Amino acid sequence: MHVVVLGAGVVGVSTAYQLLKDGHSVTILEREAEAAQFTSYANAGLVAPGHAYAWGSPAAPGMMLRSLYRGDQAIRFSPRFSMRQWRWSLAFLGQCTAERAAANTCIKARLCQYSQSMLDEVTGETGVEYDGRSGGLLYFYRSPERYSAASKKADLLREQGLEVRQLSRDEVIETDPGLETARHAVAGGLYTPSDSSGDARIFTRELAKACAGMGADIRYNTTVTGFVRKDGLLHSVETTSGPVAADAFVLCL
């Protein structure tokens, strides 16, 4: 089967790699001159099942409201005259109950663990290096209230098989001596030894090279401008370099 992947970010290139492994013919279309030029260029670079909490939570509506007049909120909301946005907003608010937040966190934790295992599999198969660090991640909290709340939430992750260690102030400083000068601002922390980090841009570009070596046709400087249907099915995409037909298309933009 010939599959066209639209977008050469980390998701698009990873998708292309799996399709190539499965024996498909793959074409990647990317409007930029190389892979990982937008979202994958400078993302946080964390591989962190230990922070797999759902964004939809009882605290989220308040954050969204405060974001209208404050710039320091973790969730920001910019209202527009768009029915799609308001439908999405209502659906999101429906997921902000304590029950839904807990259920979604458990689902997200399992998905993150699967994603991490797939990352390990891909790097093991290809030898791709991406400045990966696997020493775990430390999350520290400045107030006893937030530390207590985070410690309780961590039980959800433990139920999914994640190791989350609860640390006192002294244990936080022992784990990261660089926080010694800020000791007074540390109430406690959580440490997840399985969490890691790395450079998503390097990973994506190196994996794109591996895909090219496996036979992928990667077309940079190629912008998708439209879609062509036949008999109700997507037949091809129009691009600045001409039409590209395929048996299937994967949108990773």
ChimeraX commands (.cxc) that place a marker at each C-alpha (Angstrom):
marker #1 position 0.00,0.00,0.00 radius 0.5
marker #1 position 1.21,3.52,-0.80 radius 0.5
marker #1 position 0.66,5.85,2.14 radius 0.5
marker #1 position 1.21,9.61,2.13 radius 0.5
marker #1 position 2.10,11.18,5.49 radius 0.5
marker #1 position 1.36,14.89,5.67 radius 0.5
marker #1 position 3.92,16.57,7.91 radius 0.5
marker #1 position 7.49,15.78,8.93 radius 0.5
marker #1 position 7.30,16.56,12.62 radius 0.5
marker #1 position 7.96,13.99,15.32 radius 0.5
marker #1 position 4.51,12.43,14.87 radius 0.5
marker #1 position 4.68,12.33,11.08 radius 0.5
marker #1 position 8.17,10.87,10.89 radius 0.5
marker #1 position 7.45,8.32,13.63 radius 0.5
marker #1 position 4.28,7.30,11.77 radius 0.5
marker #1 position 6.24,6.94,8.54 radius 0.5
marker #1 position 8.81,4.75,10.28 radius 0.5
marker #1 position 6.18,2.32,11.55 radius 0.5
marker #1 position 4.51,2.19,8.13 radius 0.5
marker #1 position 7.85,1.40,6.49 radius 0.5
marker #1 position 8.45,-1.35,9.04 radius 0.5
marker #1 position 5.08,-2.82,8.10 radius 0.5
marker #1 position 6.16,-2.97,4.47 radius 0.5
marker #1 position 4.27,-0.01,3.03 radius 0.5
marker #1 position 5.52,2.46,0.44 radius 0.5
marker #1 position 5.66,5.87,2.14 radius 0.5
marker #1 position 5.80,9.45,0.90 radius 0.5
marker #1 position 6.23,12.29,3.41 radius 0.5
marker #1 position 5.14,15.79,2.37 radius 0.5
marker #1 position 6.62,18.72,4.31 radius 0.5
marker #1 position 6.33,22.40,3.46 radius 0.5
marker #1 position 9.59,23.35,5.19 radius 0.5
marker #1 position 13.15,22.69,3.99 radius 0.5
marker #1 position 13.77,20.01,6.63 radius 0.5
marker #1 position 12.01,17.98,9.29 radius 0.5
marker #1 position 10.98,19.27,12.72 radius 0.5
marker #1 position 10.73,22.96,11.92 radius 0.5
marker #1 position 7.67,23.90,13.98 radius 0.5
marker #1 position 6.15,22.20,17.05 radius 0.5
marker #1 position 8.88,19.55,17.12 radius 0.5
marker #1 position 11.63,22.16,16.76 radius 0.5
marker #1 position 11.76,23.28,20.38 radius 0.5
marker #1 position 9.22,21.42,22.47 radius 0.5
marker #1 position 9.81,20.62,26.13 radius 0.5
marker #1 position 11.59,17.38,25.25 radius 0.5
marker #1 position 10.17,15.47,28.21 radius 0.5
marker #1 position 9.25,11.79,28.13 radius 0.5
marker #1 position 7.31,11.94,31.34 radius 0.5
marker #1 position 4.64,9.36,32.22 radius 0.5
marker #1 position 5.16,10.65,35.76 radius 0.5
marker #1 position 3.41,13.87,34.79 radius 0.5
marker #1 position 0.57,12.30,32.83 radius 0.5
marker #1 position -2.20,14.19,34.59 radius 0.5
marker #1 position -5.22,15.14,32.51 radius 0.5
marker #1 position -5.53,18.86,31.78 radius 0.5
marker #1 position -9.26,18.65,32.29 radius 0.5
marker #1 position -9.67,18.82,36.07 radius 0.5
marker #1 position -11.76,20.67,38.66 radius 0.5
marker #1 position -9.04,23.36,38.71 radius 0.5
marker #1 position -9.05,23.93,34.94 radius 0.5
marker #1 position -12.16,26.16,34.60 radius 0.5
marker #1 position -10.71,28.61,37.12 radius 0.5
marker #1 position -7.39,28.69,35.25 radius 0.5
marker #1 position -9.20,29.36,31.98 radius 0.5
marker #1 position -11.16,32.23,33.53 radius 0.5
marker #1 position -8.08,33.78,35.17 radius 0.5
marker #1 position -6.14,33.50,31.91 radius 0.5
marker #1 position -8.43,36.18,30.47 radius 0.5
marker #1 position -6.70,38.79,32.64 radius 0.5
marker #1 position -3.51,37.07,33.86 radius 0.5
marker #1 position -0.60,35.69,31.87 radius 0.5
marker #1 position 0.73,33.20,34.43 radius 0.5
marker #1 position -1.84,30.41,34.06 radius 0.5
marker #1 position -0.94,26.89,32.93 radius 0.5
marker #1 position -4.08,26.79,30.77 radius 0.5
marker #1 position -4.90,29.80,28.61 radius 0.5
marker #1 position -8.19,30.51,26.89 radius 0.5
marker #1 position -8.69,33.09,24.14 radius 0.5
marker #1 position -12.42,33.29,23.32 radius 0.5
marker #1 position -13.46,33.84,19.72 radius 0.5
marker #1 position -16.76,34.10,17.87 radius 0.5
marker #1 position -16.50,30.49,16.78 radius 0.5
marker #1 position -19.14,27.81,17.30 radius 0.5
marker #1 position -16.46,25.15,16.98 radius 0.5
marker #1 position -14.48,26.68,19.82 radius 0.5
marker #1 position -17.52,26.92,22.07 radius 0.5
marker #1 position -18.59,23.34,21.31 radius 0.5
marker #1 position -15.06,22.21,22.16 radius 0.5
marker #1 position -15.09,24.33,25.33 radius 0.5
marker #1 position -18.33,22.77,26.55 radius 0.5
marker #1 position -16.99,19.28,25.82 radius 0.5
marker #1 position -13.76,20.12,27.68 radius 0.5
marker #1 position -15.65,21.45,30.70 radius 0.5
marker #1 position -17.60,18.19,30.75 radius 0.5
marker #1 position -14.29,16.39,31.39 radius 0.5
marker #1 position -13.35,18.66,34.31 radius 0.5
marker #1 position -15.07,16.70,37.07 radius 0.5
marker #1 position -12.95,14.87,39.62 radius 0.5
marker #1 position -14.24,11.51,38.35 radius 0.5
marker #1 position -13.43,12.23,34.69 radius 0.5
marker #1 position -10.06,13.75,35.57 radius 0.5
marker #1 position -9.06,10.59,37.43 radius 0.5
marker #1 position -10.24,8.30,34.63 radius 0.5
marker #1 position -8.52,10.36,31.93 radius 0.5
marker #1 position -5.30,10.53,33.94 radius 0.5
marker #1 position -5.19,6.73,34.17 radius 0.5
marker #1 position -5.76,6.42,30.42 radius 0.5
marker #1 position -3.11,9.04,29.71 radius 0.5
marker #1 position -0.61,7.34,32.02 radius 0.5
marker #1 position -1.00,4.04,30.18 radius 0.5
marker #1 position -0.66,5.80,26.83 radius 0.5
marker #1 position 2.49,7.60,28.02 radius 0.5
marker #1 position 4.06,4.34,29.18 radius 0.5
marker #1 position 3.27,2.75,25.82 radius 0.5
marker #1 position 4.73,5.77,24.02 radius 0.5
marker #1 position 7.90,5.54,26.11 radius 0.5
marker #1 position 8.26,1.83,25.34 radius 0.5
marker #1 position 7.86,2.56,21.61 radius 0.5
marker #1 position 10.52,5.28,21.81 radius 0.5
marker #1 position 12.90,2.78,23.38 radius 0.5
marker #1 position 12.04,0.26,20.67 radius 0.5
marker #1 position 12.64,2.72,17.82 radius 0.5
marker #1 position 15.96,3.96,19.18 radius 0.5
marker #1 position 17.05,0.38,19.78 radius 0.5
marker #1 position 16.21,-0.61,16.21 radius 0.5
marker #1 position 17.68,2.45,14.48 radius 0.5
marker #1 position 20.48,3.55,16.78 radius 0.5
marker #1 position 19.11,7.11,16.65 radius 0.5
marker #1 position 20.69,9.33,19.30 radius 0.5
marker #1 position 18.89,12.46,20.46 radius 0.5
marker #1 position 20.68,13.74,23.60 radius 0.5
marker #1 position 18.49,11.45,25.69 radius 0.5
marker #1 position 18.82,11.52,29.47 radius 0.5
marker #1 position 17.23,8.78,31.57 radius 0.5
marker #1 position 17.97,9.88,35.12 radius 0.5
marker #1 position 14.36,10.47,36.10 radius 0.5
marker #1 position 12.58,13.75,36.78 radius 0.5
marker #1 position 12.12,15.66,40.02 radius 0.5
marker #1 position 9.00,17.72,40.62 radius 0.5
marker #1 position 9.17,20.00,43.65 radius 0.5
marker #1 position 6.45,22.11,45.25 radius 0.5
marker #1 position 6.68,25.45,47.01 radius 0.5
marker #1 position 3.71,25.16,49.36 radius 0.5
marker #1 position 2.61,22.35,51.69 radius 0.5
marker #1 position -0.87,22.51,50.16 radius 0.5
marker #1 position 0.35,21.88,46.62 radius 0.5
marker #1 position 2.75,19.21,47.81 radius 0.5
marker #1 position -0.06,17.41,49.64 radius 0.5
marker #1 position -2.39,17.65,46.64 radius 0.5
marker #1 position 0.30,16.36,44.26 radius 0.5
marker #1 position 1.12,13.47,46.58 radius 0.5
marker #1 position -2.52,12.37,46.57 radius 0.5
marker #1 position -2.79,12.67,42.77 radius 0.5
marker #1 position 0.34,10.53,42.40 radius 0.5
marker #1 position -1.63,7.55,43.73 radius 0.5
marker #1 position -3.43,7.44,40.37 radius 0.5
marker #1 position -0.10,6.97,38.59 radius 0.5
marker #1 position 1.03,4.34,41.06 radius 0.5
marker #1 position -2.15,2.40,40.32 radius 0.5
marker #1 position -0.99,2.26,36.68 radius 0.5
marker #1 position 2.35,0.75,37.67 radius 0.5
marker #1 position 4.47,3.90,37.74 radius 0.5
marker #1 position 7.04,4.37,40.48 radius 0.5
marker #1 position 6.54,7.76,42.12 radius 0.5
marker #1 position 8.67,8.50,45.17 radius 0.5
marker #1 position 7.49,11.03,47.72 radius 0.5
marker #1 position 10.37,13.22,48.97 radius 0.5
marker #1 position 10.73,15.49,51.96 radius 0.5
marker #1 position 12.43,18.88,51.63 radius 0.5
marker #1 position 15.78,17.39,52.66 radius 0.5
marker #1 position 15.39,14.53,50.18 radius 0.5
marker #1 position 14.61,17.00,47.39 radius 0.5
marker #1 position 17.83,18.90,48.16 radius 0.5
marker #1 position 19.76,15.63,48.35 radius 0.5
marker #1 position 18.40,14.63,44.92 radius 0.5
marker #1 position 19.22,18.03,43.41 radius 0.5
marker #1 position 21.85,19.90,45.46 radius 0.5
marker #1 position 21.41,22.89,43.16 radius 0.5
marker #1 position 18.22,23.70,45.06 radius 0.5
marker #1 position 20.10,24.24,48.34 radius 0.5
marker #1 position 19.98,28.03,48.00 radius 0.5
marker #1 position 16.20,27.83,47.53 radius 0.5
marker #1 position 15.65,25.42,50.42 radius 0.5
marker #1 position 13.23,27.82,52.11 radius 0.5
marker #1 position 10.97,27.72,49.04 radius 0.5
marker #1 position 10.74,23.91,48.85 radius 0.5
marker #1 position 7.93,22.13,50.68 radius 0.5
marker #1 position 8.57,18.68,49.23 radius 0.5
marker #1 position 8.72,16.82,45.96 radius 0.5
marker #1 position 7.97,13.80,43.83 radius 0.5
marker #1 position 10.60,11.84,41.93 radius 0.5
marker #1 position 9.80,9.53,39.02 radius 0.5
marker #1 position 12.89,7.47,38.12 radius 0.5
marker #1 position 11.44,6.20,34.83 radius 0.5
marker #1 position 10.95,9.67,33.33 radius 0.5
marker #1 position 13.47,10.97,30.82 radius 0.5
marker #1 position 14.17,13.79,28.40 radius 0.5
marker #1 position 15.74,14.45,25.02 radius 0.5
marker #1 position 15.86,16.69,21.97 radius 0.5
marker #1 position 12.76,16.09,19.83 radius 0.5
marker #1 position 14.24,18.00,16.91 radius 0.5
marker #1 position 17.37,15.84,16.74 radius 0.5
marker #1 position 15.30,12.68,17.18 radius 0.5
marker #1 position 12.94,13.65,14.36 radius 0.5
marker #1 position 15.66,14.60,11.92 radius 0.5
marker #1 position 17.74,11.51,12.61 radius 0.5
marker #1 position 14.69,9.27,12.29 radius 0.5
marker #1 position 13.82,11.01,9.00 radius 0.5
marker #1 position 17.27,10.01,7.72 radius 0.5
marker #1 position 16.58,6.44,8.81 radius 0.5
marker #1 position 13.23,6.53,6.99 radius 0.5
marker #1 position 14.92,7.78,3.82 radius 0.5
marker #1 position 17.36,4.89,4.12 radius 0.5
marker #1 position 14.39,2.51,4.33 radius 0.5
marker #1 position 12.99,3.87,1.07 radius 0.5
marker #1 position 10.74,6.74,2.14 radius 0.5
marker #1 position 10.21,9.48,-0.44 radius 0.5
marker #1 position 10.53,12.66,1.63 radius 0.5
marker #1 position 9.51,15.78,-0.26 radius 0.5
marker #1 position 10.53,18.97,1.50 radius 0.5
marker #1 position 9.47,22.46,0.35 radius 0.5
marker #1 position 6.16,20.91,-0.68 radius 0.5
marker #1 position 2.98,22.56,0.58 radius 0.5
marker #1 position -0.39,20.79,0.46 radius 0.5
marker #1 position -2.93,23.10,-1.16 radius 0.5
marker #1 position -5.99,20.89,-1.55 radius 0.5
marker #1 position -7.58,17.45,-1.61 radius 0.5
marker #1 position -9.11,15.47,-4.46 radius 0.5
marker #1 position -11.94,12.99,-3.86 radius 0.5
marker #1 position -13.17,10.19,-6.09 radius 0.5
marker #1 position -16.31,8.21,-5.32 radius 0.5
marker #1 position -16.44,9.81,-1.89 radius 0.5
marker #1 position -12.88,8.78,-0.97 radius 0.5
marker #1 position -9.70,10.80,-0.76 radius 0.5
marker #1 position -7.77,10.04,-3.93 radius 0.5
marker #1 position -4.89,12.51,-3.95 radius 0.5
marker #1 position -3.56,15.76,-2.54 radius 0.5
marker #1 position -2.75,18.86,-4.53 radius 0.5
marker #1 position 0.65,20.33,-3.71 radius 0.5
marker #1 position 2.91,23.11,-4.90 radius 0.5
marker #1 position 4.90,20.38,-6.66 radius 0.5
marker #1 position 1.90,18.74,-8.32 radius 0.5
marker #1 position -0.69,16.11,-7.32 radius 0.5
marker #1 position 0.25,13.10,-5.20 radius 0.5
marker #1 position -2.04,10.07,-5.26 radius 0.5
marker #1 position -2.01,7.29,-2.67 radius 0.5
marker #1 position -4.04,4.47,-1.19 radius 0.5
marker #1 position -4.17,6.12,2.21 radius 0.5
marker #1 position -3.28,9.43,3.84 radius 0.5
marker #1 position -2.21,10.23,7.40 radius 0.5
marker #1 position -2.61,13.82,8.61 radius 0.5
marker #1 position 0.23,14.80,10.97 radius 0.5
marker #1 position 0.20,18.59,10.63 radius 0.5
marker link #1:1,2 radius 0.2
marker link #1:2,3 radius 0.2
marker link #1:3,4 radius 0.2
marker link #1:4,5 radius 0.2
marker link #1:5,6 radius 0.2
marker link #1:6,7 radius 0.2
marker link #1:7,8 radius 0.2
marker link #1:8,9 radius 0.2
marker link #1:9,10 radius 0.2
marker link #1:10,11 radius 0.2
marker link #1:11,12 radius 0.2
marker link #1:12,13 radius 0.2
marker link #1:13,14 radius 0.2
marker link #1:14,15 radius 0.2
marker link #1:15,16 radius 0.2
marker link #1:16,17 radius 0.2
marker link #1:17,18 radius 0.2
marker link #1:18,19 radius 0.2
marker link #1:19,20 radius 0.2
marker link #1:20,21 radius 0.2
marker link #1:21,22 radius 0.2
marker link #1:22,23 radius 0.2
marker link #1:23,24 radius 0.2
marker link #1:24,25 radius 0.2
marker link #1:25,26 radius 0.2
marker link #1:26,27 radius 0.2
marker link #1:27,28 radius 0.2
marker link #1:28,29 radius 0.2
marker link #1:29,30 radius 0.2
marker link #1:30,31 radius 0.2
marker link #1:31,32 radius 0.2
marker link #1:32,33 radius 0.2
marker link #1:33,34 radius 0.2
marker link #1:34,35 radius 0.2
marker link #1:35,36 radius 0.2
marker link #1:36,37 radius 0.2
marker link #1:37,38 radius 0.2
marker link #1:38,39 radius 0.2
marker link #1:39,40 radius 0.2
marker link #1:40,41 radius 0.2
marker link #1:41,42 radius 0.2
marker link #1:42,43 radius 0.2
marker link #1:43,44 radius 0.2
marker link #1:44,45 radius 0.2
marker link #1:45,46 radius 0.2
marker link #1:46,47 radius 0.2
marker link #1:47,48 radius 0.2
marker link #1:48,49 radius 0.2
marker link #1:49,50 radius 0.2
marker link #1:50,51 radius 0.2
marker link #1:51,52 radius 0.2
marker link #1:52,53 radius 0.2
marker link #1:53,54 radius 0.2
marker link #1:54,55 radius 0.2
marker link #1:55,56 radius 0.2
marker link #1:56,57 radius 0.2
marker link #1:57,58 radius 0.2
marker link #1:58,59 radius 0.2
marker link #1:59,60 radius 0.2
marker link #1:60,61 radius 0.2
marker link #1:61,62 radius 0.2
marker link #1:62,63 radius 0.2
marker link #1:63,64 radius 0.2
marker link #1:64,65 radius 0.2
marker link #1:65,66 radius 0.2
marker link #1:66,67 radius 0.2
marker link #1:67,68 radius 0.2
marker link #1:68,69 radius 0.2
marker link #1:69,70 radius 0.2
marker link #1:70,71 radius 0.2
marker link #1:71,72 radius 0.2
marker link #1:72,73 radius 0.2
marker link #1:73,74 radius 0.2
marker link #1:74,75 radius 0.2
marker link #1:75,76 radius 0.2
marker link #1:76,77 radius 0.2
marker link #1:77,78 radius 0.2
marker link #1:78,79 radius 0.2
marker link #1:79,80 radius 0.2
marker link #1:80,81 radius 0.2
marker link #1:81,82 radius 0.2
marker link #1:82,83 radius 0.2
marker link #1:83,84 radius 0.2
marker link #1:84,85 radius 0.2
marker link #1:85,86 radius 0.2
marker link #1:86,87 radius 0.2
marker link #1:87,88 radius 0.2
marker link #1:88,89 radius 0.2
marker link #1:89,90 radius 0.2
marker link #1:90,91 radius 0.2
marker link #1:91,92 radius 0.2
marker link #1:92,93 radius 0.2
marker link #1:93,94 radius 0.2
marker link #1:94,95 radius 0.2
marker link #1:95,96 radius 0.2
marker link #1:96,97 radius 0.2
marker link #1:97,98 radius 0.2
marker link #1:98,99 radius 0.2
marker link #1:99,100 radius 0.2
marker link #1:100,101 radius 0.2
marker link #1:101,102 radius 0.2
marker link #1:102,103 radius 0.2
marker link #1:103,104 radius 0.2
marker link #1:104,105 radius 0.2
marker link #1:105,106 radius 0.2
marker link #1:106,107 radius 0.2
marker link #1:107,108 radius 0.2
marker link #1:108,109 radius 0.2
marker link #1:109,110 radius 0.2
marker link #1:110,111 radius 0.2
marker link #1:111,112 radius 0.2
marker link #1:112,113 radius 0.2
marker link #1:113,114 radius 0.2
marker link #1:114,115 radius 0.2
marker link #1:115,116 radius 0.2
marker link #1:116,117 radius 0.2
marker link #1:117,118 radius 0.2
marker link #1:118,119 radius 0.2
marker link #1:119,120 radius 0.2
marker link #1:120,121 radius 0.2
marker link #1:121,122 radius 0.2
marker link #1:122,123 radius 0.2
marker link #1:123,124 radius 0.2
marker link #1:124,125 radius 0.2
marker link #1:125,126 radius 0.2
marker link #1:126,127 radius 0.2
marker link #1:127,128 radius 0.2
marker link #1:128,129 radius 0.2
marker link #1:129,130 radius 0.2
marker link #1:130,131 radius 0.2
marker link #1:131,132 radius 0.2
marker link #1:132,133 radius 0.2
marker link #1:133,134 radius 0.2
marker link #1:134,135 radius 0.2
marker link #1:135,136 radius 0.2
marker link #1:136,137 radius 0.2
marker link #1:137,138 radius 0.2
marker link #1:138,139 radius 0.2
marker link #1:139,140 radius 0.2
marker link #1:140,141 radius 0.2
marker link #1:141,142 radius 0.2
marker link #1:142,143 radius 0.2
marker link #1:143,144 radius 0.2
marker link #1:144,145 radius 0.2
marker link #1:145,146 radius 0.2
marker link #1:146,147 radius 0.2
marker link #1:147,148 radius 0.2
marker link #1:148,149 radius 0.2
marker link #1:149,150 radius 0.2
marker link #1:150,151 radius 0.2
marker link #1:151,152 radius 0.2
marker link #1:152,153 radius 0.2
marker link #1:153,154 radius 0.2
marker link #1:154,155 radius 0.2
marker link #1:155,156 radius 0.2
marker link #1:156,157 radius 0.2
marker link #1:157,158 radius 0.2
marker link #1:158,159 radius 0.2
marker link #1:159,160 radius 0.2
marker link #1:160,161 radius 0.2
marker link #1:161,162 radius 0.2
marker link #1:162,163 radius 0.2
marker link #1:163,164 radius 0.2
marker link #1:164,165 radius 0.2
marker link #1:165,166 radius 0.2
marker link #1:166,167 radius 0.2
marker link #1:167,168 radius 0.2
marker link #1:168,169 radius 0.2
marker link #1:169,170 radius 0.2
marker link #1:170,171 radius 0.2
marker link #1:171,172 radius 0.2
marker link #1:172,173 radius 0.2
marker link #1:173,174 radius 0.2
marker link #1:174,175 radius 0.2
marker link #1:175,176 radius 0.2
marker link #1:176,177 radius 0.2
marker link #1:177,178 radius 0.2
marker link #1:178,179 radius 0.2
marker link #1:179,180 radius 0.2
marker link #1:180,181 radius 0.2
marker link #1:181,182 radius 0.2
marker link #1:182,183 radius 0.2
marker link #1:183,184 radius 0.2
marker link #1:184,185 radius 0.2
marker link #1:185,186 radius 0.2
marker link #1:186,187 radius 0.2
marker link #1:187,188 radius 0.2
marker link #1:188,189 radius 0.2
marker link #1:189,190 radius 0.2
marker link #1:190,191 radius 0.2
marker link #1:191,192 radius 0.2
marker link #1:192,193 radius 0.2
marker link #1:193,194 radius 0.2
marker link #1:194,195 radius 0.2
marker link #1:195,196 radius 0.2
marker link #1:196,197 radius 0.2
marker link #1:197,198 radius 0.2
marker link #1:198,199 radius 0.2
marker link #1:199,200 radius 0.2
marker link #1:200,201 radius 0.2
marker link #1:201,202 radius 0.2
marker link #1:202,203 radius 0.2
marker link #1:203,204 radius 0.2
marker link #1:204,205 radius 0.2
marker link #1:205,206 radius 0.2
marker link #1:206,207 radius 0.2
marker link #1:207,208 radius 0.2
marker link #1:208,209 radius 0.2
marker link #1:209,210 radius 0.2
marker link #1:210,211 radius 0.2
marker link #1:211,212 radius 0.2
marker link #1:212,213 radius 0.2
marker link #1:213,214 radius 0.2
marker link #1:214,215 radius 0.2
marker link #1:215,216 radius 0.2
marker link #1:216,217 radius 0.2
marker link #1:217,218 radius 0.2
marker link #1:218,219 radius 0.2
marker link #1:219,220 radius 0.2
marker link #1:220,221 radius 0.2
marker link #1:221,222 radius 0.2
marker link #1:222,223 radius 0.2
marker link #1:223,224 radius 0.2
marker link #1:224,225 radius 0.2
marker link #1:225,226 radius 0.2
marker link #1:226,227 radius 0.2
marker link #1:227,228 radius 0.2
marker link #1:228,229 radius 0.2
marker link #1:229,230 radius 0.2
marker link #1:230,231 radius 0.2
marker link #1:231,232 radius 0.2
marker link #1:232,233 radius 0.2
marker link #1:233,234 radius 0.2
marker link #1:234,235 radius 0.2
marker link #1:235,236 radius 0.2
marker link #1:236,237 radius 0.2
marker link #1:237,238 radius 0.2
marker link #1:238,239 radius 0.2
marker link #1:239,240 radius 0.2
marker link #1:240,241 radius 0.2
marker link #1:241,242 radius 0.2
marker link #1:242,243 radius 0.2
marker link #1:243,244 radius 0.2
marker link #1:244,245 radius 0.2
marker link #1:245,246 radius 0.2
marker link #1:246,247 radius 0.2
marker link #1:247,248 radius 0.2
marker link #1:248,249 radius 0.2
marker link #1:249,250 radius 0.2
marker link #1:250,251 radius 0.2
marker link #1:251,252 radius 0.2
marker link #1:252,253 radius 0.2
view
